[in-house]
Each structure stands twice: as structure tokens, then as C-alpha cells.
Amino acid sequence: MRHLKTVKKMNRTKSHRKALLQNLANALFDHESIQTTNPKAMELKKVADRLITLAKRKDMHAMRLAFAFLRDKEIVKKLFSDIGDRYAAINGGYTRVLKIGRRKGDNAPMAIIELTQKREEKEKAKEVKPAKETKKEKKVSKEKKEVKAPKAPKETKAPQEPKEKKERKEKKEKKQVKKEKKEEDLA
């Protein structure tokens, strides 16, 4: 009986569909995020979650089952050593599908499928907590900052004032001189 064995055929034969999902799964585990059409991403999600659950078991039989589907030793090694360890404490929800609109050429609905816990996120979390610096290291880092201070700009000629301002100043000075002469004459 075929109870609960439904699968989206995606207009492909069984062998073509299996090869397609194998290639997509290999790409997903290699790059940890791929862009594909939405129906392919939804089918790949089922396959990828099943393979990650196998990777969490960490036994030889699970590894052979994963290799039987993926057929790539490097990807299986990465799946069991790196990806399986990331999801050891989590039950399900290993992948997410983000819809990104439609493809320009044929208007196919596109999606990004990615692992929920990426390798970079763990590395960033480790980098956020730096080791405490000793007093000597702090002094050295301050000295480096002082050394790297910006250099003073080269000496340049003072900016020249526009002719109008010069003429105004000269007129004011002449008026001032005239006023002083008048005051002296009156006194």
C-alpha cells in the first residue's frame, strides 16, 4: 500500500527528481544557502531535514544512508562533522525557505533555502567576546593609535579674499582716516 507516500512530481520522472534533489541537497550543505524555485525549495526542505536528522545520529549506518543519497564523501563528512553538531540540541527546523519574488525571465516563483544556524553566526559569536587585554597590551594599542594620527596638511597659501571684500575694507579704512582728520581739524 502507498499510504502517506505522496510526493510533488514537479513534472519529472522518479530518477530525474531524485537526481535533482541530490544535487540541490549537495549544494545546500556545501554553500549553506542556495537560491532556487519555490516548489523545489519546499521539496528540498523535506530531504535536507531528514538528512540532518541522520547526521545527528552519528553512527555508521546513518552515514551510509546519507552517502547512498548524496553520493559525495566530502559533503557527507561535512554533514556529519560540522552540520550535525550544530543541530545536536535542536529537534527540527533545520532549514528555512524565504520567498524572494519572481524570476525575471519566466516569472517563476523564487526562494532562498538556507540552514537556520550558519557557520558564520557561530564564528561571530566567538569574536564578540574578545579576551581581556593586559595593561601592557593596552599601552601598546594606545601608542599605535597615537602613531597613526593623521598628518598635518602641507602649508598652503592663505585663501585670498574676493575683490569685493578687499574693496569694502579699503573704503572703510579711507572713511576712518577721513573721520580722524576731521576730528583733528576740529580740535
ROSE-4610 file (N, C-alpha, C; in Angstrom, 1 decimal, always signed):
// ROSE-4610
residu = [M/M/M/R/R/R/H/H/H/L/L/L/K/K/K/T/T/T/V/V/V/K/K/K/K/K/K/M/M/M/N/N/N/R/R/R/T/T/T/K/K/K/S/S/S/H/H/H/R/R/R/K/K/K/A/A/A/L/L/L/L/L/L/Q/Q/Q/N/N/N/L/L/L/A/A/A/N/N/N/A/A/A/L/L/L/F/F/F/D/D/D/H/H/H/E/E/E/S/S/S/I/I/I/Q/Q/Q/T/T/T/T/T/T/N/N/N/P/P/P/K/K/K/A/A/A/M/M/M/E/E/E/L/L/L/K/K/K/K/K/K/V/V/V/A/A/A/D/D/D/R/R/R/L/L/L/I/I/I/T/T/T/L/L/L/A/A/A/K/K/K/R/R/R/K/K/K/D/D/D/M/M/M/H/H/H/A/A/A/M/M/M/R/R/R/L/L/L/A/A/A/F/F/F/A/A/A/F/F/F/L/L/L/R/R/R/D/D/D/K/K/K/E/E/E/I/I/I/V/V/V/K/K/K/K/K/K/L/L/L/F/F/F/S/S/S/D/D/D/I/I/I/G/G/G/D/D/D/R/R/R/Y/Y/Y/A/A/A/A/A/A/I/I/I/N/N/N/G/G/G/G/G/G/Y/Y/Y/T/T/T/R/R/R/V/V/V/L/L/L/K/K/K/I/I/I/G/G/G/R/R/R/R/R/R/K/K/K/G/G/G/D/D/D/N/N/N/A/A/A/P/P/P/M/M/M/A/A/A/I/I/I/I/I/I/E/E/E/L/L/L/T/T/T/Q/Q/Q/K/K/K/R/R/R/E/E/E/E/E/E/K/K/K/E/E/E/K/K/K/A/A/A/K/K/K/E/E/E/V/V/V/K/K/K/P/P/P/A/A/A/K/K/K/E/E/E/T/T/T/K/K/K/K/K/K/E/E/E/K/K/K/K/K/K/V/V/V/S/S/S/K/K/K/E/E/E/K/K/K/K/K/K/E/E/E/V/V/V/K/K/K/A/A/A/P/P/P/K/K/K/A/A/A/P/P/P/K/K/K/E/E/E/T/T/T/K/K/K/A/A/A/P/P/P/Q/Q/Q/E/E/E/P/P/P/K/K/K/E/E/E/K/K/K/K/K/K/E/E/E/R/R/R/K/K/K/E/E/E/K/K/K/K/K/K/E/E/E/K/K/K/K/K/K/Q/Q/Q/V/V/V/K/K/K/K/K/K/E/E/E/K/K/K/K/K/K/E/E/E/E/E/E/D/D/D/L/L/L/A/A/A]
num = [1/1/1/2/2/2/3/3/3/4/4/4/5/5/5/6/6/6/7/7/7/8/8/8/9/9/9/10/10/10/11/11/11/12/12/12/13/13/13/14/14/14/15/15/15/16/16/16/17/17/17/18/18/18/19/19/19/20/20/20/21/21/21/22/22/22/23/23/23/24/24/24/25/25/25/26/26/26/27/27/27/28/28/28/29/29/29/30/30/30/31/31/31/32/32/32/33/33/33/34/34/34/35/35/35/36/36/36/37/37/37/38/38/38/39/39/39/40/40/40/41/41/41/42/42/42/43/43/43/44/44/44/45/45/45/46/46/46/47/47/47/48/48/48/49/49/49/50/50/50/51/51/51/52/52/52/53/53/53/54/54/54/55/55/55/56/56/56/57/57/57/58/58/58/59/59/59/60/60/60/61/61/61/62/62/62/63/63/63/64/64/64/65/65/65/66/66/66/67/67/67/68/68/68/69/69/69/70/70/70/71/71/71/72/72/72/73/73/73/74/74/74/75/75/75/76/76/76/77/77/77/78/78/78/79/79/79/80/80/80/81/81/81/82/82/82/83/83/83/84/84/84/85/85/85/86/86/86/87/87/87/88/88/88/89/89/89/90/90/90/91/91/91/92/92/92/93/93/93/94/94/94/95/95/95/96/96/96/97/97/97/98/98/98/99/99/99/100/100/100/101/101/101/102/102/102/103/103/103/104/104/104/105/105/105/106/106/106/107/107/107/108/108/108/109/109/109/110/110/110/111/111/111/112/112/112/113/113/113/114/114/114/115/115/115/116/116/116/117/117/117/118/118/118/119/119/119/120/120/120/121/121/121/122/122/122/123/123/123/124/124/124/125/125/125/126/126/126/127/127/127/128/128/128/129/129/129/130/130/130/131/131/131/132/132/132/133/133/133/134/134/134/135/135/135/136/136/136/137/137/137/138/138/138/139/139/139/140/140/140/141/141/141/142/142/142/143/143/143/144/144/144/145/145/145/146/146/146/147/147/147/148/148/148/149/149/149/150/150/150/151/151/151/152/152/152/153/153/153/154/154/154/155/155/155/156/156/156/157/157/157/158/158/158/159/159/159/160/160/160/161/161/161/162/162/162/163/163/163/164/164/164/165/165/165/166/166/166/167/167/167/168/168/168/169/169/169/170/170/170/171/171/171/172/172/172/173/173/173/174/174/174/175/175/175/176/176/176/177/177/177/178/178/178/179/179/179/180/180/180/181/181/181/182/182/182/183/183/183/184/184/184/185/185/185/186/186/186/187/187/187]
x = [+0.8/+0.0/+0.9/+0.4/+1.2/+0.7/+0.2/-0.4/+0.7/+0.4/+1.3/+2.6/+2.6/+3.8/+3.7/+2.8/+2.7/+3.9/+4.2/+5.4/+5.0/+5.5/+5.4/+6.2/+5.6/+6.3/+7.1/+6.7/+7.5/+7.7/+6.8/+6.8/+8.1/+8.6/+9.8/+9.6/+10.5/+10.4/+11.0/+10.9/+11.4/+12.9/+13.6/+15.1/+15.6/+14.8/+15.2/+15.0/+13.9/+13.5/+14.5/+15.0/+15.9/+17.3/+17.7/+19.0/+18.9/+17.8/+17.6/+17.7/+17.0/+17.1/+18.5/+19.1/+20.5/+21.4/+21.4/+22.2/+21.9/+20.6/+20.2/+20.7/+20.6/+21.0/+22.5/+23.2/+24.7/+25.1/+24.4/+24.7/+24.3/+23.2/+22.7/+23.7/+24.2/+25.1/+26.5/+26.9/+28.1/+28.1/+27.1/+27.1/+26.3/+25.4/+24.6/+23.4/+23.4/+22.3/+22.3/+21.1/+21.0/+19.7/+19.7/+18.5/+18.0/+16.7/+16.1/+14.6/+13.8/+12.4/+11.7/+10.6/+9.9/+9.4/+8.8/+8.5/+9.7/+10.8/+12.0/+12.5/+12.4/+12.9/+12.1/+10.7/+9.9/+10.1/+10.4/+10.7/+12.1/+13.0/+14.4/+14.4/+13.5/+13.4/+13.2/+12.2/+11.9/+13.1/+13.8/+15.0/+16.1/+16.4/+17.5/+17.3/+16.1/+15.8/+15.9/+15.6/+15.7/+17.2/+18.0/+19.5/+20.2/+19.7/+20.4/+20.0/+18.8/+18.4/+19.3/+19.6/+20.5/+21.9/+22.3/+23.7/+23.8/+22.7/+22.7/+22.9/+22.5/+22.7/+24.1/+25.0/+26.5/+26.8/+26.1/+26.6/+26.9/+27.5/+27.9/+26.7/+25.7/+24.5/+23.9/+23.8/+23.2/+24.1/+25.4/+26.4/+26.3/+26.1/+25.9/+24.6/+23.5/+22.3/+22.4/+23.1/+23.3/+24.1/+25.2/+26.0/+25.2/+24.3/+23.5/+22.7/+22.3/+21.5/+22.4/+23.4/+24.2/+25.3/+25.9/+27.0/+28.2/+28.5/+29.7/+30.3/+31.5/+32.2/+32.4/+32.9/+33.2/+32.0/+30.9/+29.6/+29.1/+29.2/+28.8/+29.6/+30.9/+31.9/+31.5/+31.2/+30.8/+29.5/+28.6/+27.3/+27.4/+28.2/+28.2/+29.2/+30.2/+31.1/+30.7/+30.3/+30.0/+28.5/+27.7/+26.3/+25.6/+25.8/+25.2/+25.4/+26.7/+27.0/+26.2/+26.0/+25.3/+23.9/+23.3/+21.8/+21.6/+22.6/+22.5/+21.5/+21.3/+20.3/+19.0/+18.8/+17.5/+16.8/+15.5/+14.7/+13.8/+14.3/+13.5/+13.8/+13.3/+13.5/+14.9/+15.5/+16.9/+17.1/+16.1/+16.2/+15.0/+15.2/+14.2/+14.1/+12.9/+12.6/+12.1/+12.8/+12.4/+12.0/+10.8/+10.4/+10.9/+11.4/+12.1/+11.5/+10.3/+9.7/+9.7/+9.6/+9.5/+10.7/+11.1/+12.3/+11.9/+12.9/+12.7/+12.3/+12.9/+12.7/+11.4/+11.1/+9.9/+8.8/+9.1/+8.1/+7.9/+8.9/+8.8/+9.0/+8.2/+8.4/+9.7/+10.5/+11.9/+11.9/+12.9/+13.0/+14.5/+14.9/+16.2/+16.0/+16.7/+16.6/+18.0/+18.0/+19.2/+19.1/+20.3/+20.3/+20.1/+19.3/+18.9/+20.1/+21.0/+22.2/+23.4/+23.9/+25.0/+26.3/+27.4/+28.7/+29.2/+28.9/+29.4/+28.8/+27.6/+26.9/+27.7/+28.1/+28.8/+30.2/+30.9/+32.2/+32.1/+31.0/+30.8/+30.6/+29.8/+29.5/+30.9/+31.8/+33.1/+33.9/+33.8/+34.6/+34.1/+32.8/+32.2/+32.8/+33.2/+33.8/+35.3/+36.0/+37.5/+38.1/+39.3/+40.0/+40.4/+40.4/+40.8/+42.2/+42.4/+43.8/+44.5/+45.8/+46.6/+47.0/+47.5/+47.9/+48.9/+49.9/+50.9/+50.3/+49.4/+48.8/+47.9/+47.3/+46.5/+47.4/+48.6/+49.5/+50.0/+50.4/+50.9/+49.8/+48.6/+47.5/+47.3/+47.4/+47.2/+48.4/+49.6/+50.7/+50.6/+50.0/+49.8/+48.8/+47.7/+46.7/+47.3/+48.2/+48.8/+49.7/+50.4/+51.4/+50.6/+49.4/+48.6/+47.7/+48.0/+47.3/+47.5/+46.5/+46.6/+47.7/+48.4/+49.5/+48.9/+49.7/+49.2/+49.3/+48.3/+48.3/+49.5/+49.9/+51.0/+50.6/+51.6/+51.3/+50.9/+49.8/+49.3/+49.2/+49.0/+48.8/+47.5/+47.4/+46.2/+45.2/+43.9/+42.9/+42.7/+42.7/+42.6/+41.1/+41.0/+39.6/+39.1/+37.9/+37.4/+37.6/+37.7/+38.0/+37.0/+35.7/+34.7/+35.0/+35.4/+35.7/+36.9/+37.9/+39.0/+38.6/+37.8/+37.4/+36.6/+35.7/+34.9/+35.9/+36.9/+37.8/+38.5/+39.0/+39.7/+38.9/+37.6/+36.7/+36.5/+36.3/+36.1/+37.3/+38.5/+39.7/+39.9/+39.5/+39.6/+38.6/+37.4/+36.4/+36.9/+37.5/+38.1/+39.2/+40.0/+41.1/+40.5/+39.5/+38.8/+38.2/+37.6/+36.9/+38.0/+39.1/+40.2/+40.8/+40.9/+41.4/+40.4/+39.1/+38.1/+38.2/+38.3/+38.3/+39.6/+40.7/+41.9/+41.7/+41.1/+40.9/+40.0/+39.0/+38.0/+38.6/+39.5/+40.1/+41.2]
y = [-1.2/+0.0/+1.3/+2.3/+3.6/+4.6/+4.3/+5.3/+6.3/+7.6/+8.7/+8.7/+8.3/+8.3/+9.4/+10.4/+11.4/+12.2/+12.6/+13.5/+14.4/+15.6/+16.5/+16.0/+15.8/+15.2/+16.2/+17.5/+18.6/+18.3/+17.5/+17.2/+16.5/+15.6/+14.9/+13.4/+12.6/+11.2/+10.9/+9.7/+9.5/+9.6/+9.1/+9.2/+10.6/+11.4/+12.8/+13.6/+13.3/+14.0/+13.7/+12.4/+12.0/+12.7/+12.8/+13.4/+14.9/+15.5/+16.9/+17.2/+16.5/+16.7/+16.3/+15.4/+15.0/+16.2/+16.8/+17.9/+19.2/+19.4/+20.6/+20.4/+19.1/+18.9/+19.0/+18.5/+18.7/+20.2/+21.0/+22.4/+23.1/+22.7/+23.3/+23.1/+21.8/+21.5/+22.1/+22.3/+22.9/+24.4/+25.1/+26.5/+27.1/+26.2/+26.5/+27.5/+28.0/+28.8/+28.8/+28.5/+28.5/+29.1/+29.6/+30.2/+29.2/+28.9/+28.0/+28.4/+27.6/+28.0/+27.5/+28.1/+27.8/+26.3/+25.7/+24.3/+23.4/+23.6/+22.8/+23.0/+24.3/+24.6/+23.8/+23.8/+23.1/+21.6/+21.0/+19.6/+19.3/+20.2/+20.1/+20.2/+21.0/+21.2/+19.8/+19.1/+17.7/+16.8/+16.8/+15.9/+16.4/+17.7/+18.2/+18.0/+18.2/+18.0/+16.5/+15.6/+14.2/+13.8/+14.4/+14.1/+14.7/+15.8/+16.4/+15.6/+15.0/+14.1/+12.9/+12.4/+11.3/+11.6/+12.9/+13.3/+13.4/+13.7/+13.9/+12.5/+11.4/+10.1/+9.7/+10.1/+9.9/+8.4/+7.5/+6.1/+5.7/+4.6/+4.2/+4.0/+3.4/+3.1/+4.4/+5.4/+6.7/+7.3/+7.2/+7.8/+7.1/+5.8/+5.0/+5.4/+5.6/+6.0/+7.4/+8.3/+9.6/+9.6/+8.8/+8.6/+8.0/+7.1/+6.5/+7.5/+8.6/+9.6/+10.7/+11.2/+12.3/+11.9/+10.8/+10.3/+11.2/+11.9/+12.8/+12.7/+12.1/+11.9/+13.1/+14.2/+15.4/+16.1/+16.1/+16.6/+15.8/+14.5/+13.6/+13.9/+14.1/+14.3/+15.7/+16.7/+18.0/+17.9/+17.1/+17.0/+16.3/+15.3/+14.6/+15.3/+16.0/+16.6/+18.0/+18.8/+20.2/+20.5/+20.1/+20.5/+19.7/+18.4/+17.6/+18.1/+18.6/+19.1/+20.4/+21.2/+22.5/+22.3/+21.2/+21.0/+19.9/+19.5/+18.4/+18.7/+19.9/+20.2/+20.6/+20.7/+21.1/+20.0/+20.0/+18.9/+19.6/+19.5/+20.0/+21.5/+22.0/+23.4/+23.7/+22.8/+23.0/+23.9/+24.1/+24.9/+25.9/+27.0/+28.0/+28.3/+28.6/+28.9/+30.4/+31.3/+32.7/+33.0/+33.4/+33.7/+35.1/+35.2/+36.4/+37.0/+36.6/+37.2/+36.2/+36.8/+36.0/+36.3/+35.2/+35.3/+36.2/+36.9/+37.9/+37.2/+36.2/+35.6/+34.9/+33.9/+33.1/+33.3/+34.3/+34.6/+33.5/+32.6/+31.5/+32.0/+31.5/+32.0/+31.5/+32.4/+32.1/+32.1/+31.3/+31.3/+31.0/+31.4/+31.1/+30.1/+29.0/+28.0/+28.0/+28.0/+28.1/+27.4/+27.0/+26.4/+27.5/+27.2/+28.2/+28.7/+27.8/+28.2/+28.1/+29.2/+29.3/+29.2/+28.8/+28.7/+30.1/+31.1/+32.5/+33.0/+32.7/+33.2/+32.7/+31.4/+30.9/+31.6/+31.8/+32.5/+33.9/+34.6/+36.0/+36.0/+35.0/+35.0/+34.8/+34.0/+33.8/+35.1/+35.8/+37.1/+38.2/+38.2/+39.2/+39.2/+38.1/+38.0/+38.0/+39.1/+39.1/+38.8/+38.3/+38.1/+39.5/+39.5/+40.8/+41.2/+42.4/+42.9/+43.2/+42.9/+43.3/+44.8/+45.3/+46.7/+47.1/+46.2/+46.4/+46.4/+45.5/+45.5/+46.8/+47.2/+48.5/+49.7/+49.7/+50.8/+50.7/+49.5/+49.4/+49.8/+49.4/+49.7/+51.2/+51.9/+53.4/+54.0/+53.5/+54.1/+53.9/+52.8/+52.6/+53.5/+53.8/+54.8/+56.1/+56.5/+57.8/+58.0/+56.9/+56.9/+57.1/+56.5/+56.5/+57.8/+58.8/+60.0/+60.7/+61.3/+61.9/+63.0/+63.0/+64.0/+65.4/+66.4/+67.8/+68.1/+68.8/+69.1/+70.0/+70.0/+70.8/+72.3/+73.1/+74.5/+75.0/+75.7/+76.3/+77.8/+78.5/+79.9/+80.2/+81.3/+81.7/+81.9/+81.6/+81.8/+83.3/+83.6/+85.1/+85.5/+86.7/+87.2/+87.7/+87.6/+88.1/+89.6/+90.1/+91.5/+92.4/+92.0/+92.9/+93.1/+92.1/+92.3/+93.2/+93.0/+93.9/+95.4/+95.6/+97.0/+97.5/+96.8/+97.3/+97.7/+96.8/+97.1/+98.4/+98.5/+99.7/+101.0/+100.9/+102.1/+102.4/+101.3/+101.6/+102.2/+101.8/+102.4/+103.8/+104.2/+105.5/+106.4/+105.9/+106.7/+106.9/+105.9/+106.0/+107.1/+107.1/+108.1/+109.5/+109.7/+111.0/+111.5/+110.6/+110.9/+111.4/+110.7/+111.1/+112.5/+112.7/+114.1/+115.2/+114.9/+115.9/+116.2/+115.2/+115.3/+116.1/+115.9/+116.6/+118.1/+118.4/+119.7/+120.5/+119.9/+120.5/+120.8/+119.9/+120.1/+121.1]
z = [+0.0/+0.0/+0.0/-0.6/-0.7/+0.2/+1.3/+2.2/+2.7/+2.6/+3.0/+2.3/+1.0/+0.2/-0.9/-0.7/-1.8/-1.9/-3.1/-3.3/-4.5/-4.5/-5.6/-6.8/-7.9/-9.0/-9.8/-9.8/-10.4/-11.9/-12.5/-14.0/-14.4/-13.5/-13.7/-13.4/-14.0/-13.7/-12.3/-11.8/-10.5/-10.4/-11.4/-11.4/-11.6/-12.5/-12.6/-11.3/-10.7/-9.4/-8.4/-8.3/-7.3/-7.5/-8.8/-9.2/-8.8/-9.1/-8.9/-7.4/-6.5/-5.1/-4.5/-5.1/-4.7/-5.0/-6.1/-6.5/-5.6/-5.4/-4.6/-3.1/-2.6/-1.2/-1.1/-2.1/-2.1/-2.1/-2.9/-3.0/-1.7/-1.1/+0.2/+1.3/+1.4/+2.5/+2.3/+1.0/+0.7/+0.9/+0.4/+0.5/+1.7/+2.2/+3.4/+3.1/+1.8/+1.4/-0.1/-0.7/-2.2/-2.6/-3.9/-4.5/-5.5/-5.5/-6.4/-6.5/-7.3/-7.4/-6.1/-5.8/-4.5/-4.4/-5.5/-5.3/-5.1/-5.7/-5.5/-4.1/-3.6/-2.2/-1.2/-1.4/-0.4/-0.4/-1.5/-1.6/-1.0/-1.3/-0.7/+0.8/+1.3/+2.8/+3.5/+2.9/+3.5/+3.5/+2.3/+2.2/+3.1/+3.1/+3.9/+5.4/+5.9/+7.3/+7.7/+6.8/+7.0/+7.1/+6.2/+6.2/+7.4/+7.9/+9.1/+10.3/+10.3/+11.4/+11.4/+10.2/+10.2/+10.7/+10.4/+10.8/+12.3/+12.9/+14.4/+15.1/+14.4/+15.0/+15.1/+14.2/+14.3/+14.3/+13.7/+13.6/+12.2/+12.0/+10.6/+9.7/+10.2/+9.4/+8.9/+9.7/+9.3/+8.3/+8.4/+7.5/+6.1/+6.1/+4.9/+4.2/+5.0/+4.4/+3.7/+4.4/+3.9/+2.6/+2.6/+1.4/+0.3/+0.5/-0.5/-1.2/-0.6/-1.2/-1.8/-1.1/-1.5/-2.5/-2.3/-3.2/-3.3/-2.2/-2.2/-0.8/-0.8/+0.5/+1.3/+0.6/+1.3/+1.9/+1.2/+1.7/+2.9/+2.8/+3.9/+5.2/+4.9/+6.0/+6.7/+5.9/+6.4/+7.2/+6.6/+7.2/+8.6/+8.7/+10.0/+11.0/+10.5/+11.5/+11.9/+10.9/+11.2/+11.4/+10.4/+10.5/+11.5/+11.6/+12.7/+14.1/+14.3/+15.7/+16.0/+15.0/+15.2/+15.6/+15.1/+15.4/+16.5/+17.2/+18.2/+19.2/+19.7/+20.7/+20.2/+18.9/+18.3/+17.6/+17.8/+17.2/+16.1/+14.9/+13.7/+13.5/+12.4/+12.0/+11.6/+10.8/+10.5/+9.3/+8.4/+7.3/+7.2/+6.5/+6.3/+4.8/+4.4/+3.0/+3.0/+2.3/+2.2/+0.7/+0.5/-0.8/-1.2/-2.4/-2.9/-4.1/-4.5/-5.6/-6.8/-8.0/-9.2/-10.1/-10.9/-11.7/-13.0/-13.4/-14.5/-15.8/-16.2/-17.5/-17.7/-16.7/-16.9/-15.8/-14.9/-13.9/-12.9/-12.7/-11.8/-10.4/-9.4/-8.0/-7.5/-7.0/-6.5/-5.0/-4.4/-3.0/-2.6/-1.4/-0.9/+0.2/+0.1/+1.2/+1.9/+3.2/+3.9/+5.3/+5.8/+7.1/+8.2/+9.2/+10.2/+11.0/+11.3/+12.1/+11.1/+10.7/+9.8/+10.6/+9.9/+10.4/+10.9/+10.0/+10.3/+11.6/+11.9/+13.1/+14.4/+14.3/+15.5/+15.6/+14.5/+14.5/+15.0/+14.6/+15.0/+16.5/+17.1/+18.5/+19.3/+18.7/+19.4/+19.3/+18.2/+18.1/+18.9/+19.3/+20.1/+21.5/+22.0/+23.3/+23.2/+23.1/+23.0/+24.4/+24.4/+25.7/+26.2/+27.6/+28.2/+27.9/+27.6/+27.3/+28.6/+28.7/+29.8/+29.7/+30.8/+30.8/+29.7/+29.6/+28.6/+27.2/+26.9/+25.5/+25.3/+26.4/+26.2/+25.9/+26.6/+26.3/+24.9/+24.4/+23.1/+22.1/+22.3/+21.4/+21.3/+22.5/+22.5/+21.8/+22.0/+21.2/+19.7/+19.3/+17.9/+17.3/+18.1/+17.7/+17.6/+18.6/+18.5/+17.3/+17.0/+15.9/+14.6/+14.5/+13.3/+13.2/+14.0/+13.9/+12.6/+12.1/+10.7/+10.7/+9.6/+9.4/+9.2/+9.6/+9.4/+7.9/+7.4/+6.0/+5.6/+4.4/+3.9/+4.0/+4.2/+4.3/+2.9/+2.9/+1.7/+1.9/+0.8/+0.9/+1.5/+2.3/+2.9/+1.8/+2.0/+1.0/+0.7/-0.5/-0.9/-0.8/-0.3/-0.2/-1.5/-1.8/-3.1/-3.2/-4.4/-4.7/-4.0/-4.0/-3.4/-1.9/-1.2/+0.2/+0.4/-0.4/-0.3/-0.6/-1.6/-1.9/-0.7/-0.1/+1.0/+2.2/+2.5/+3.6/+3.3/+2.1/+1.7/+1.9/+1.5/+1.6/+3.1/+3.9/+5.3/+5.9/+5.5/+6.1/+5.6/+4.4/+3.9/+4.7/+4.9/+5.7/+7.1/+7.7/+9.1/+9.1/+8.1/+8.0/+7.9/+7.0/+6.9/+8.2/+8.9/+10.2/+11.1/+11.2/+12.1/+11.8/+10.4/+10.0/+10.4/+10.2/+10.6/+12.0/+12.8/+14.3/+14.7/+14.0/+14.4/+14.0/+12.8/+12.3/+13.3/+13.8/+14.7/+16.0/+16.4/+17.7/+17.7]
